[in-house]
Amino acid sequence: MIERVVAGEVPEKHHIAFRQEGRLLHEECLTREGFDGPYTILYHRHRPHPSRAAPVEHGWKVPGEAPARPLLRRHYKTQDLALPGGAPLDARVALLHNADVVAGVLAPTAADPVYFANGDADDLYWIQQGGGTLRSVLGDLRFEKDDYLCVPRGVVHRLLPDPGPQRWLSLELLGGLWLPRQWRNEAGQLRMDAPYCHRDFRRPAFRGPLDEGIRRTVVKRGGAFHAFDLPESPLDVVGWDGSVWPFAFPILRFQARAGLVHLPPTWHGTFAGRGALVCSFVPRMVDFHPEAIPCPYPHSSVDVDEILFYARGQFTSRRGVGPGSISHHPAGIPHGPHPGAYEGSIGHRSTDELAVMLDLARPLSPTAAALGVEDPAYHDSFS
């Protein structure tokens, strides 16, 4: 989704017969927005069609709407969650959700034993701790601590975490994910004043056909998981060509801006989705007017809920949060810095905070897991 890529062997034109050693290869089109959006075409040695399907117990569960709750600022201490571990496919714990986004965390301890394709959403992870390899039909992609990892909807893959502790933020973008359109020029290229460039995004290293002996693919659709079996490995791709592919983006490559006075969060916009803007707060210089107040000003966001996942550093606007904390400030009531932080930020010229923030157009509901680690004193701490 960043730029067009050609990997491996592809024919001179799409939708024509393509053979290797006299054998006809099978074309697979991975498309967005029906057939009107970006696409990638893969060439398989075998037919990429499953032979049978069956519902299976895999993955994360998101409950229905929660009962109405008082409109309060909230704080969830995800660092206190006892996460289940296991393979990434089964390790996610959903915390907050609406019709556009499911936000959660996971701490995987093993590789996925099957291949997975999310038919409901684009998956965006942020790696707070750990790293590993995303293995997909498009090749292998390394990801490290502090990376965003994007897996487009429908891409057959499995995740192979490295040995050692892992902690990931998980964002399931049910309406898709893209780069904010204001960062692109008319040709689709990233603008020179965008907060990142094409060189910042890592794509899969194409590997050619691979058979790991795995024949099962699990597909998520409509919130349910279904198992499909193939007679051959789905990683039998000899080449691909297109604009839809997984990528890794290091959050510290995000080029933050500083202004004469405080800039709104939209200047930190990194990824966009239906009803969602994902922002990156990275260590940076802050406002340079001699009387600037670098701390975010109190504001009434009447259109969006805001959640902030705290990674590390000193958060001048908040007390009582730590790595893994998620604050949730709902639309409809003012929110901003804790008492004393606004005045106390005057004279500061830099910040070392690192966080991922989302502005969301629809109200968020918590899951039972989130309610189990909620800080009941958070709302009153602003008094």
Secondary structure by P-SEA (a helix, b strand, c coil): ccbbbbccccccccccccccccbbbbbbbbccccccccbbbbbbcccccccbbbbbbbbbbbbccccccccccccccccccccccccccccccccccccccccccccccccccbbbbcccbbbbbbcccbbbbbccccbbbbbcccbbbbbcccccbbbbbcccbbbbbbbbcccccccccccccccccccccccccccccccccccccccccccbbbbbcccbbbbbbbcccccccccccccccccccccccccccccccccccccccccccccbbbbbbccccccccccccccccccccccbbbbbbbccccccccccccccbbbbbbccccccccccccccccccccccccbbbbbbcbbbbbcaaaaaacccccccccc
